[in-house]
């Protein structure tokens, strides 16, 4: 048969590519959430030295509940993914990712100790690590990266800038620069994954023809 450009995948193939992307997202859920909970425990233990225990425990409890709900969502997806299209499952995944990002972003508000610059910087270090992990884990669908990164990093940037001294303003600005850099990296990774999937389906179609 006549060869079609890669960009002219059929609607059915586009749906299959989307389904593969969603499969990649759900496939990495267990490792990603284990990393979330371990990192959250490290942050909670560190900040408990300068933040009331009730606040720290409350923050980690919310993180745990959100992570448990996302594990359950993966279980449901594994059993019933044929019941709905990839767009439906992606929307549910996005809600979970946004909730996780919001909980992490809240650490810059409730676990941010006044006058303890070292502990404040540690929050920044943790949020940077979580965002870098999200750039890789959520790359199959770029909007999901932003659903995590924006609520995770913007509170830290704003909280740092409004302290209004040199080191905090610099930290706030660098948080925004880091967000921009991670966004570019996630965009590139997302494009690479999408191109690879499209190429695979295009080759499959050509072999059939």
TIROTI-511120 format. One record per atom (N, C-alpha, C, CB): residue number from 1; z, x, y. Coordinates in steps of 0.02 Angstrom, whole numbers, always signed. Atoms other than C-alpha are relative to their C-alpha. Glycine has a CB too. Example, Ala and Ser with C-alpha at 12.3 -4.5 7.8 and 13.67 -1.06 7.14 Angstrom:
REM TIROTI-511120
{1,{+0,+45,-59}}
{1,{+390,+615,-225}}
{1,{+0,+45,+60}}
{1,{+62,-50,+1}}
{2,{-3,-42,-59}}
{2,{+357,+684,-53}}
{2,{+37,-39,+55}}
{2,{-71,+20,+23}}
REM end
This chain:
REM TIROTI-511120
{1,{+0,+41,-60}}
{1,{+0,+0,+0}}
{1,{+0,+43,+62}}
{1,{+60,-46,+1}}
{2,{+3,-35,-64}}
{2,{-15,+46,+182}}
{2,{+70,+22,+21}}
{2,{-31,-44,+55}}
{3,{-65,-26,-21}}
{3,{+127,+157,+246}}
{3,{+19,-28,+68}}
{3,{+0,+77,+2}}
{4,{-26,+24,-64}}
{4,{+237,+85,+384}}
{4,{+46,+52,+29}}
{4,{+37,-67,-9}}
{5,{-48,-46,-30}}
{5,{+334,+188,+510}}
{5,{+71,-18,-20}}
{5,{-6,+0,+77}}
{6,{-70,+12,+18}}
{6,{+520,+208,+474}}
{6,{+30,-55,+43}}
{6,{+40,+64,+8}}
{7,{-29,+48,-46}}
{7,{+559,+101,+626}}
{7,{-19,-72,-18}}
{7,{-22,+15,+70}}
{8,{+22,+67,+16}}
{8,{+468,-46,+546}}
{8,{+27,-24,-68}}
{8,{-76,-3,-1}}
{9,{-32,+26,+60}}
{9,{+590,-82,+406}}
{9,{-1,-76,+2}}
{9,{+72,+27,-6}}
{10,{-2,+73,+4}}
{10,{+586,-259,+346}}
{10,{+69,-26,+17}}
{10,{-21,-24,-71}}
{11,{-65,+30,-15}}
{11,{+725,-378,+393}}
{11,{+48,+8,-58}}
{11,{-8,-75,+18}}
{12,{-43,-8,+59}}
{12,{+789,-368,+215}}
{12,{+27,+71,-6}}
{12,{-40,-18,-64}}
{13,{-23,-69,+3}}
{13,{+795,-178,+221}}
{13,{+51,+15,+55}}
{13,{-59,+48,+5}}
{14,{-48,-10,-54}}
{14,{+883,-182,+389}}
{14,{+68,-27,-19}}
{14,{-24,-33,+65}}
{15,{-63,+29,+23}}
{15,{+1013,-296,+313}}
{15,{+33,+45,-53}}
{15,{-12,-70,-30}}
{16,{-28,-45,+50}}
{16,{+1033,-176,+167}}
{16,{+31,+63,+32}}
{16,{-54,+21,-51}}
{17,{-27,-58,-36}}
{17,{+1057,-30,+286}}
{17,{+67,-18,+32}}
{17,{-50,+24,+54}}
{18,{-62,+23,-30}}
{18,{+1189,-129,+380}}
{18,{+55,-6,-53}}
{18,{-10,-68,+37}}
{19,{-49,+7,+54}}
{19,{+1275,-170,+216}}
{19,{+26,+67,-24}}
{19,{-31,-40,-58}}
{20,{-20,-67,+20}}
{20,{+1276,+14,+168}}
{20,{+48,+30,+51}}
{20,{-62,+46,-8}}
{21,{-45,-25,-52}}
{21,{+1355,+58,+335}}
{21,{+69,-30,-6}}
{21,{-30,-15,+70}}
{22,{-64,+34,+8}}
{22,{+1491,-71,+309}}
{22,{+36,+25,-62}}
{22,{-10,-76,-3}}
{23,{-30,-28,+61}}
{23,{+1519,-7,+132}}
{23,{+32,+68,+13}}
{23,{-53,+7,-55}}
{24,{-28,-65,-17}}
{24,{+1545,+168,+202}}
{24,{+66,-7,+38}}
{24,{-50,+40,+43}}
{25,{-61,+11,-39}}
{25,{+1675,+101,+324}}
{25,{+58,-20,-46}}
{25,{-11,-54,+53}}
{26,{-54,+23,+43}}
{26,{+1776,+8,+193}}
{26,{+17,+52,-53}}
{26,{-21,-66,-35}}
{27,{-13,-51,+51}}
{27,{+1757,+151,+69}}
{27,{+49,+53,+23}}
{27,{-64,+32,-20}}
{28,{-45,-51,-26}}
{28,{+1853,+268,+183}}
{28,{+67,-27,+24}}
{28,{-32,+36,+56}}
{29,{-60,+31,-28}}
{29,{+1993,+145,+224}}
{29,{+65,+30,-27}}
{29,{-1,-74,-15}}
{30,{-63,-23,+29}}
{30,{+2126,+208,+102}}
{30,{+21,+67,+28}}
{30,{-6,+4,-76}}
{31,{-16,-66,-25}}
{31,{+2118,+389,+157}}
{31,{+16,-3,+75}}
{31,{-58,+49,-12}}
{32,{-11,+6,-72}}
{32,{+2107,+342,+341}}
{32,{+68,-29,+15}}
{32,{-55,-42,+32}}
{33,{-64,+32,-14}}
{33,{+2259,+229,+334}}
{33,{+58,+42,-24}}
{33,{+2,-69,-33}}
{34,{-52,-47,+22}}
{34,{+2360,+355,+234}}
{34,{+12,+52,+54}}
{34,{-19,+34,-67}}
{35,{-4,-48,-55}}
{35,{+2322,+480,+373}}
{35,{+35,-33,+60}}
{35,{-70,+25,+20}}
{36,{-32,+37,-54}}
{36,{+2373,+347,+501}}
{36,{+75,-3,-9}}
{36,{-28,-71,+5}}
{37,{-72,+9,+12}}
{37,{+2542,+316,+421}}
{37,{+36,+67,+0}}
{37,{+11,-36,-67}}
{38,{-32,-66,+0}}
{38,{+2580,+500,+392}}
{38,{+5,+27,+71}}
{38,{-40,+50,-44}}
{39,{-1,-24,-69}}
{39,{+2533,+546,+570}}
{39,{+50,-40,+41}}
{39,{-70,-5,+31}}
{40,{-47,+42,-35}}
{40,{+2632,+398,+635}}
{40,{+72,+19,-15}}
{40,{-11,-72,-17}}
{41,{-67,-21,+19}}
{41,{+2785,+455,+538}}
{41,{+20,+65,+36}}
{41,{+5,+9,-75}}
{42,{-14,-63,-35}}
{42,{+2772,+630,+613}}
{42,{+15,-14,+74}}
{42,{-60,+48,-7}}
{43,{-11,+16,-70}}
{43,{+2757,+558,+788}}
{43,{+67,-36,+10}}
{43,{-57,-44,+27}}
{44,{-62,+37,-6}}
{44,{+2901,+437,+760}}
{44,{+61,+45,-7}}
{44,{+3,-56,-52}}
{45,{-56,-45,+10}}
{45,{+3017,+571,+694}}
{45,{+9,+47,+59}}
{45,{-9,+41,-63}}
{46,{-3,-47,-57}}
{46,{+2974,+689,+837}}
{46,{+27,-36,+62}}
{46,{-69,+30,+14}}
{47,{-20,+36,-61}}
{47,{+2995,+559,+974}}
{47,{+69,-31,-6}}
{47,{-51,-54,+16}}
{48,{-67,+27,+9}}
{48,{+3157,+493,+898}}
{48,{+54,+45,+29}}
{48,{+13,-13,-73}}
{49,{-47,-46,-31}}
{49,{+3240,+646,+972}}
{49,{+13,-17,+73}}
{49,{-25,+72,-5}}
{50,{-6,+14,-72}}
{50,{+3212,+578,+1148}}
{50,{-10,-74,+17}}
{50,{-50,+41,+38}}
{51,{+12,+72,-10}}
{51,{+3174,+392,+1126}}
{51,{+50,-39,-44}}
{51,{-75,-20,-17}}
{52,{-46,+39,+42}}
{52,{+3298,+258,+1064}}
{52,{-29,-18,-68}}
{52,{+20,-64,+36}}
{53,{+24,+10,+69}}
{53,{+3286,+235,+876}}
{53,{-31,-69,-9}}
{53,{+58,+9,-48}}
{54,{+26,+68,+9}}
{54,{+3257,+47,+890}}
{54,{-72,-4,+24}}
{54,{+43,-50,+38}}
{55,{+68,+0,-27}}
{55,{+3101,+77,+995}}
{55,{-48,+35,-48}}
{55,{-2,+33,+70}}
{56,{+42,-39,+46}}
{56,{+3033,+209,+877}}
{56,{-12,-38,-65}}
{56,{+33,+68,-15}}
{57,{+6,+38,+62}}
{57,{+3067,+105,+722}}
{57,{-45,-62,+10}}
{57,{+69,-22,-27}}
{58,{+42,+58,-15}}
{58,{+2989,-48,+804}}
{58,{-74,+18,+4}}
{58,{+22,-32,+64}}
{59,{+70,-22,-6}}
{59,{+2831,+48,+848}}
{59,{-29,+16,-69}}
{59,{-6,+62,+46}}
{60,{+26,-19,+66}}
{60,{+2813,+120,+672}}
{60,{-7,-61,-45}}
{60,{+45,+52,-33}}
{61,{+4,+61,+41}}
{61,{+2847,-50,+593}}
{61,{-65,-38,+15}}
{61,{+60,-46,+13}}
{62,{+62,+34,-18}}
{62,{+2701,-125,+690}}
{62,{-60,+39,-29}}
{62,{-7,-6,+77}}
{63,{+53,-41,+29}}
{63,{+2590,+21,+636}}
{63,{-5,-13,-75}}
{63,{+12,+75,+14}}
{64,{-1,+11,+72}}
{64,{+2642,-8,+456}}
{64,{-30,-68,-18}}
{64,{+71,+5,-28}}
{65,{+25,+68,+13}}
{65,{+2606,-195,+462}}
{65,{-76,-3,+11}}
{65,{+35,-51,+46}}
{66,{+72,+0,-13}}
{66,{+2434,-168,+539}}
{66,{-37,+38,-55}}
{66,{-15,+33,+69}}
{67,{+31,-39,+53}}
{67,{+2393,-35,+409}}
{67,{+0,-38,-66}}
{67,{+36,+68,-9}}
{68,{-3,+40,+61}}
{68,{+2451,-147,+267}}
{68,{-51,-57,+1}}
{68,{+71,-29,-10}}
{69,{+49,+54,-5}}
{69,{+2343,-289,+332}}
{69,{-70,+26,-11}}
{69,{+5,-34,+69}}
{70,{+66,-28,+9}}
{70,{+2193,-174,+336}}
{70,{-13,+20,-73}}
{70,{-9,+61,+44}}
{71,{+7,-13,+72}}
{71,{+2225,-119,+156}}
{71,{-16,-64,-37}}
{71,{+65,+33,-28}}
{72,{+13,+64,+32}}
{72,{+2230,-301,+106}}
{72,{-71,-24,+14}}
{72,{+50,-52,+24}}
{73,{+68,+18,-17}}
{73,{+2067,-331,+199}}
{73,{-50,+37,-44}}
{73,{-14,+13,+74}}
{74,{+45,-38,+43}}
{74,{+1985,-192,+100}}
{74,{+0,-29,-71}}
{74,{+21,+75,-3}}
{75,{-5,+29,+66}}
{75,{+2048,-271,-61}}
{75,{-42,-65,-4}}
{75,{+73,-14,-19}}
{76,{+39,+63,-2}}
{76,{+1973,-439,-12}}
{76,{-74,+15,+3}}
{76,{+21,-43,+61}}
{77,{+70,-19,-5}}
{77,{+1810,-355,+37}}
{77,{-28,+23,-67}}
{77,{-9,+56,+53}}
{78,{+23,-26,+65}}
{78,{+1798,-266,-131}}
{78,{-12,-56,-49}}
{78,{+51,+49,-28}}
{79,{+5,+55,+48}}
{79,{+1820,-430,-223}}
{79,{-51,-53,+21}}
{79,{+67,-33,-9}}
{80,{+38,+58,-23}}
{80,{+1720,-549,-113}}
{80,{-55,+17,+51}}
{80,{+47,-50,+31}}
{81,{+48,-19,-52}}
{81,{+1595,-451,-9}}
{81,{-66,-39,-5}}
{81,{-13,+74,-3}}
{82,{+62,+39,+8}}
{82,{+1451,-552,-82}}
{82,{+5,-70,+30}}
{82,{-18,-5,-74}}
{83,{-9,+68,-27}}
{83,{+1526,-711,-7}}
{83,{-24,-6,+72}}
{83,{+73,-20,-4}}
{84,{+20,+2,-71}}
{84,{+1473,-662,+170}}
{84,{-42,+61,+15}}
{84,{+62,-3,+48}}
{85,{+43,-55,-18}}
{85,{+1352,-548,+259}}
{85,{+38,+58,+31}}
{85,{-52,-23,+48}}
{86,{-34,-59,-27}}
{86,{+1391,-373,+325}}
{86,{+26,-9,+71}}
{86,{-47,+59,-1}}
{87,{-24,+11,-68}}
{87,{+1409,-435,+504}}
{87,{+69,-32,+0}}
{87,{-49,-45,+38}}
{88,{-66,+32,+5}}
{88,{+1556,-545,+453}}
{88,{+53,+51,-18}}
{88,{-1,-56,-53}}
{89,{-50,-49,+21}}
{89,{+1645,-404,+362}}
{89,{+10,+54,+53}}
{89,{-21,+32,-66}}
{90,{-8,-49,-54}}
{90,{+1610,-285,+506}}
{90,{+45,-27,+55}}
{90,{-69,+19,+29}}
{91,{-43,+30,-52}}
{91,{+1691,-406,+630}}
{91,{+73,+4,-20}}
{91,{-20,-73,+13}}
{92,{-69,-4,+23}}
{92,{+1848,-413,+523}}
{92,{+25,+72,+3}}
{92,{+7,-28,-71}}
{93,{-19,-71,-2}}
{93,{+1850,-224,+508}}
{93,{+13,+22,+72}}
{93,{-55,+44,-31}}
{94,{-9,-18,-71}}
{94,{+1830,-208,+697}}
{94,{+67,-25,+26}}
{94,{-58,-30,+41}}
{95,{-65,+27,-22}}
{95,{+1982,-320,+726}}
{95,{+56,+46,-23}}
{95,{+10,-72,-27}}
{96,{-51,-45,+26}}
{96,{+2086,-208,+614}}
{96,{+1,+67,+36}}
{96,{-11,+11,-73}}
{97,{+5,-64,-36}}
{97,{+2023,-50,+698}}
{97,{+27,-6,+71}}
{97,{-74,+24,+2}}
{98,{-24,+10,-68}}
{98,{+2057,-120,+871}}
{98,{+76,-7,+2}}
{98,{-32,-62,+31}}
{99,{-73,+6,+4}}
{99,{+2234,-167,+819}}
{99,{+32,+68,-10}}
{99,{+21,-48,-57}}
{100,{-27,-67,+11}}
{100,{+2264,+9,+754}}
{100,{-4,+42,+64}}
{100,{-39,+35,-56}}
{101,{+7,-36,-63}}
{101,{+2196,+84,+915}}
{101,{+50,-22,+52}}
{101,{-70,-8,+26}}
{102,{-48,+26,-48}}
{102,{+2307,-29,+1018}}
{102,{+71,+24,-15}}
{102,{-2,-77,+0}}
{103,{-67,-24,+18}}
{103,{+2463,+21,+921}}
{103,{+7,+74,+18}}
{103,{+13,-9,-76}}
{104,{-3,-71,-18}}
{104,{+2422,+205,+943}}
{104,{+2,+8,+76}}
{104,{-60,+38,-29}}
{105,{-1,-4,-72}}
{105,{+2386,+178,+1127}}
{105,{+68,-19,+29}}
{105,{-53,-45,+29}}
{106,{-66,+21,-23}}
{106,{+2555,+91,+1146}}
{106,{+50,+57,-4}}
{106,{+24,-59,-41}}
{107,{-46,-57,+4}}
{107,{+2638,+255,+1096}}
{107,{+5,+36,+67}}
{107,{-22,+49,-54}}
{108,{-1,-32,-66}}
{108,{+2590,+321,+1268}}
{108,{+40,-40,+51}}
{108,{-71,+9,+26}}
{109,{-41,+42,-44}}
{109,{+2692,+179,+1344}}
{109,{+72,-2,-24}}
{109,{-29,-71,+3}}
{110,{-68,+11,+24}}
{110,{+2843,+152,+1232}}
{110,{+32,+64,-28}}
{110,{+1,-53,-53}}
{111,{-27,-63,+27}}
{111,{+2863,+329,+1159}}
{111,{-9,+58,+49}}
{111,{-33,+17,-67}}
{112,{+15,-50,-51}}
{112,{+2826,+422,+1321}}
{112,{+65,+13,+39}}
{112,{-58,-24,+49}}
{113,{-65,-11,-31}}
{113,{+2993,+500,+1374}}
{113,{-5,+30,+70}}
{113,{+42,+45,-44}}
{114,{+0,-25,-69}}
{114,{+3023,+525,+1559}}
{114,{+34,+69,+2}}
{114,{+35,-50,+48}}
{115,{-29,-66,-10}}
{115,{+3054,+708,+1603}}
{115,{-4,+46,-60}}
{115,{+71,-8,+18}}
{116,{+7,-41,+61}}
{116,{+3011,+773,+1429}}
{116,{-73,+17,-10}}
{116,{+29,-37,-63}}
{117,{+72,-16,+0}}
{117,{+2843,+855,+1457}}
{117,{-25,+21,-69}}
{117,{-14,+55,+50}}
{118,{+21,-22,+66}}
{118,{+2837,+936,+1285}}
{118,{-13,-59,-47}}
{118,{+52,+45,-31}}
{119,{+9,+59,+42}}
{119,{+2859,+769,+1197}}
{119,{-59,-43,+25}}
{119,{+64,-42,-2}}
{120,{+58,+36,-26}}
{120,{+2731,+690,+1313}}
{120,{-65,+33,-23}}
{120,{+3,-3,+78}}
{121,{+60,-36,+23}}
{121,{+2605,+825,+1270}}
{121,{-12,-10,-75}}
{121,{+7,+74,+16}}
{122,{+8,+11,+72}}
{122,{+2640,+797,+1086}}
{122,{-34,-66,-14}}
{122,{+69,+3,-35}}
{123,{+36,+64,+7}}
{123,{+2586,+616,+1105}}
{123,{-75,+11,+11}}
{123,{+28,-53,+49}}
{124,{+70,-14,-13}}
{124,{+2425,+679,+1182}}
{124,{-34,+36,-58}}
{124,{-7,+41,+63}}
{125,{+26,-37,+57}}
{125,{+2401,+799,+1038}}
{125,{-14,-47,-59}}
{125,{+48,+56,-22}}
{126,{+7,+46,+56}}
{126,{+2427,+661,+910}}
{126,{-58,-49,+12}}
{126,{+64,-39,-10}}
{127,{+54,+48,-15}}
{127,{+2310,+538,+998}}
{127,{-68,+34,-3}}
{127,{+11,-32,+69}}
{128,{+63,-37,+5}}
{128,{+2176,+672,+1010}}
{128,{-21,+7,-73}}
{128,{+6,+69,+33}}
{129,{+15,-7,+71}}
{129,{+2189,+703,+823}}
{129,{-22,-65,-32}}
{129,{+61,+27,-36}}
{130,{+19,+65,+28}}
{130,{+2181,+518,+781}}
{130,{-71,-19,+23}}
{130,{+50,-54,+21}}
{131,{+65,+18,-27}}
{131,{+2029,+495,+893}}
{131,{-55,+43,-32}}
{131,{-2,+8,+76}}
{132,{+49,-43,+34}}
{132,{+1940,+645,+817}}
{132,{-13,-24,-71}}
{132,{+24,+73,-1}}
{133,{+8,+28,+67}}
{133,{+1972,+572,+645}}
{133,{-41,-64,+1}}
{133,{+67,-13,-32}}
{134,{+38,+62,-5}}
{134,{+1905,+404,+702}}
{134,{-73,+13,+13}}
{134,{+29,-44,+56}}
{135,{+70,-17,-15}}
{135,{+1746,+486,+768}}
{135,{-39,+13,-64}}
{135,{-5,+60,+46}}
{136,{+33,-13,+65}}
{136,{+1708,+542,+590}}
{136,{+2,-62,-45}}
{136,{+34,+59,-35}}
{137,{-8,+55,+48}}
{137,{+1776,+394,+491}}
{137,{-37,-63,+21}}
{137,{+73,-16,-8}}
{138,{+31,+61,-25}}
{138,{+1701,+259,+602}}
{138,{-72,+10,+23}}
{138,{+41,-29,+56}}
{139,{+68,-16,-23}}
{139,{+1535,+344,+637}}
{139,{-54,-46,-28}}
{139,{-16,+71,-17}}
{140,{+54,+43,+24}}
{140,{+1434,+228,+524}}
{140,{-17,-58,+46}}
{140,{+18,-28,-67}}
{141,{+13,+54,-49}}
{141,{+1452,+91,+658}}
{141,{+35,+19,+65}}
{141,{+25,-70,-27}}
{142,{-27,-28,-62}}
{142,{+1475,+161,+833}}
{142,{+48,-47,+37}}
{142,{-56,+19,+45}}
{143,{-47,+43,-37}}
{143,{+1556,+6,+913}}
{143,{+71,+3,-27}}
{143,{-24,-72,-1}}
{144,{-67,-3,+29}}
{144,{+1702,+26,+793}}
{144,{+38,+61,+26}}
{144,{-5,+3,-76}}
{145,{-33,-58,-30}}
{145,{+1738,+199,+862}}
{145,{+29,-18,+68}}
{145,{-49,+59,+7}}
{146,{-25,+19,-65}}
{146,{+1753,+127,+1036}}
{146,{+57,-51,-4}}
{146,{-57,-28,+43}}
{147,{-53,+49,+10}}
{147,{+1861,-15,+970}}
{147,{+67,+35,-13}}
{147,{-16,-47,-58}}
{148,{-61,-38,+11}}
{148,{+1986,+119,+918}}
{148,{+15,+45,+60}}
{148,{-5,+42,-64}}
{149,{-13,-54,-48}}
{149,{+1965,+256,+1047}}
{149,{+20,-25,+70}}
{149,{-62,+42,+7}}
{150,{-17,+24,-67}}
{150,{+1971,+153,+1207}}
{150,{+73,-23,+5}}
{150,{-46,-57,+19}}
{151,{-70,+19,-7}}
{151,{+2138,+66,+1175}}
{151,{+48,+56,-19}}
{151,{+14,-60,-43}}
{152,{-44,-55,+19}}
{152,{+2208,+227,+1098}}
{152,{+9,+50,+56}}
{152,{-28,+35,-62}}
{153,{-3,-55,-49}}
{153,{+2167,+347,+1240}}
{153,{+10,-22,+72}}
{153,{-62,+40,-4}}
{154,{-4,+20,-70}}
{154,{+2155,+247,+1401}}
{154,{+72,-8,+25}}
{154,{-38,-64,+10}}
{155,{-70,+4,-24}}
{155,{+2343,+206,+1410}}
{155,{+30,+68,+15}}
{155,{+43,-36,-50}}
{156,{-25,-68,-12}}
{156,{+2383,+392,+1395}}
{156,{-28,+28,+65}}
{156,{-17,+46,-59}}
{157,{+31,-25,-61}}
{157,{+2259,+435,+1532}}
{157,{+31,-32,+62}}
{157,{-76,-14,-1}}
{158,{-28,+34,-58}}
{158,{+2327,+303,+1651}}
{158,{+73,+20,+9}}
{158,{-5,-77,-9}}
{159,{-71,-18,-5}}
{159,{+2510,+341,+1611}}
{159,{+9,+70,+28}}
{159,{+34,-6,-68}}
{160,{-5,-69,-23}}
{160,{+2482,+526,+1641}}
{160,{-18,+6,+74}}
{160,{-45,+45,-42}}
{161,{+23,-6,-69}}
{161,{+2387,+505,+1803}}
{161,{+50,-29,+50}}
{161,{-68,-34,+9}}
{162,{-45,+32,-48}}
{162,{+2514,+388,+1883}}
{162,{+66,+37,+7}}
{162,{+14,-71,-22}}
{163,{-58,-43,-12}}
{163,{+2653,+516,+1858}}
{163,{-11,+40,+63}}
{163,{+12,+48,-60}}
{164,{+22,-28,-63}}
{164,{+2558,+602,+1998}}
{164,{+30,+68,+16}}
{164,{+16,-48,+56}}
{165,{-11,-70,-14}}
{165,{+2600,+784,+1977}}
{165,{-57,+39,-33}}
{165,{+70,+25,-26}}
{166,{+59,-39,+19}}
{166,{+2480,+925,+1940}}
{166,{-12,-2,-76}}
{166,{+9,+73,+22}}
{167,{+10,-6,+72}}
{167,{+2509,+944,+1752}}
{167,{-18,-68,-31}}
{167,{+63,+28,-33}}
{168,{+15,+66,+28}}
{168,{+2508,+757,+1717}}
{168,{-69,-26,+21}}
{168,{+54,-49,+20}}
{169,{+67,+21,-22}}
{169,{+2354,+723,+1821}}
{169,{-53,+38,-38}}
{169,{-8,+11,+76}}
{170,{+47,-40,+40}}
{170,{+2266,+865,+1732}}
{170,{-5,-27,-71}}
{170,{+20,+74,-1}}
{171,{+0,+27,+68}}
{171,{+2319,+792,+1565}}
{171,{-38,-66,-3}}
{171,{+72,-10,-25}}
{172,{+36,+63,-2}}
{172,{+2254,+621,+1615}}
{172,{-75,+9,+5}}
{172,{+24,-42,+58}}
{173,{+72,-13,-8}}
{173,{+2087,+690,+1671}}
{173,{-29,+29,-64}}
{173,{-12,+48,+59}}
{174,{+25,-29,+62}}
{174,{+2069,+794,+1514}}
{174,{-2,-51,-57}}
{174,{+44,+60,-20}}
{175,{+3,+53,+49}}
{175,{+2107,+641,+1409}}
{175,{-66,-38,+7}}
{175,{+60,-49,+7}}
{176,{+63,+35,-12}}
{176,{+1958,+555,+1489}}
{176,{-59,+44,-20}}
{176,{-6,-21,+74}}
{177,{+53,-47,+20}}
{177,{+1850,+710,+1464}}
{177,{-6,+2,-76}}
{177,{+13,+70,+29}}
{178,{+0,+0,+74}}
{178,{+1902,+715,+1281}}
{178,{-31,-64,-27}}
{178,{+72,+9,-26}}
{179,{+29,+64,+22}}
{179,{+1860,+531,+1262}}
{179,{-76,+1,+6}}
{179,{+29,-58,+41}}
{180,{+73,-4,-9}}
{180,{+1686,+563,+1333}}
{180,{-32,+46,-52}}
{180,{-16,+26,+71}}
{181,{+28,-46,+50}}
{181,{+1659,+712,+1218}}
{181,{-1,-29,-69}}
{181,{+40,+63,+0}}
{182,{-3,+31,+66}}
{182,{+1716,+618,+1064}}
{182,{-51,-58,-6}}
{182,{+70,-26,-14}}
{183,{+50,+54,+0}}
{183,{+1604,+472,+1113}}
{183,{-69,+27,-14}}
{183,{+1,-38,+67}}
{184,{+65,-31,+13}}
{184,{+1453,+586,+1117}}
{184,{-6,+24,-72}}
{184,{-11,+59,+49}}
{185,{+1,-23,+70}}
{185,{+1501,+663,+950}}
{185,{-7,-58,-48}}
{185,{+64,+40,-15}}
{186,{+4,+59,+44}}
{186,{+1526,+492,+871}}
{186,{-70,-30,+3}}
{186,{+53,-52,+18}}
{187,{+68,+28,-7}}
{187,{+1360,+432,+941}}
{187,{-51,+41,-40}}
{187,{-20,-1,+75}}
{188,{+47,-42,+37}}
{188,{+1269,+580,+867}}
{188,{+9,-8,-75}}
{188,{+9,+74,+20}}
{189,{-13,+9,+71}}
{189,{+1354,+561,+698}}
{189,{-25,-68,-24}}
{189,{+75,+7,-15}}
{190,{+23,+67,+18}}
{190,{+1316,+375,+697}}
{190,{-76,-2,-7}}
{190,{+23,-51,+53}}
{191,{+73,-2,+4}}
{191,{+1133,+407,+733}}
{191,{-25,+37,-61}}
{191,{-28,+33,+62}}
{192,{+20,-38,+59}}
{192,{+1123,+536,+595}}
{192,{+8,-41,-64}}
{192,{+42,+64,-6}}
{193,{-12,+42,+59}}
{193,{+1200,+418,+467}}
{193,{-51,-56,-5}}
{193,{+72,-29,+1}}
{194,{+49,+54,-1}}
{194,{+1087,+275,+519}}
{194,{-69,+25,-20}}
{194,{-2,-33,+69}}
{195,{+66,-27,+16}}
{195,{+932,+383,+511}}
{195,{-6,+17,-73}}
{195,{-15,+63,+43}}
{196,{+1,-18,+71}}
{196,{+978,+446,+338}}
{196,{-7,-62,-44}}
{196,{+64,+39,-19}}
{197,{+4,+61,+39}}
{197,{+1002,+270,+272}}
{197,{-69,-33,+7}}
{197,{+54,-50,+22}}
{198,{+67,+29,-11}}
{198,{+841,+207,+351}}
{198,{-53,+41,-37}}
{198,{-16,-2,+75}}
{199,{+48,-42,+35}}
{199,{+746,+356,+281}}
{199,{+2,-13,-75}}
{199,{+15,+75,+14}}
{200,{-7,+13,+71}}
{200,{+815,+322,+107}}
{200,{-34,-66,-19}}
{200,{+74,-1,-21}}
{201,{+30,+65,+16}}
{201,{+761,+139,+111}}
{201,{-75,+1,+12}}
{201,{+32,-55,+41}}
{202,{+72,-5,-12}}
{202,{+593,+184,+185}}
{202,{-34,+35,-58}}
{202,{-13,+38,+66}}
{203,{+28,-35,+58}}
{203,{+561,+307,+44}}
{203,{-1,-45,-62}}
{203,{+40,+63,-14}}
{204,{-3,+46,+57}}
{204,{+617,+177,-83}}
{204,{-57,-51,+4}}
{204,{+69,-37,-1}}
{205,{+53,+49,-8}}
{205,{+494,+51,-11}}
{205,{-68,+30,-14}}
{205,{+1,-29,+71}}
{206,{+65,-33,+10}}
{206,{+351,+176,-12}}
{206,{-12,+14,-75}}
{206,{-2,+66,+39}}
{207,{+8,-12,+73}}
{207,{+384,+220,-195}}
{207,{-20,-64,-36}}
{207,{+65,+28,-30}}
{208,{+17,+64,+31}}
{208,{+376,+36,-240}}
{208,{-71,-20,+14}}
{208,{+48,-54,+24}}
{209,{+68,+18,-19}}
{209,{+211,+18,-148}}
{209,{-50,+45,-35}}
{209,{-10,+4,+76}}
REM end
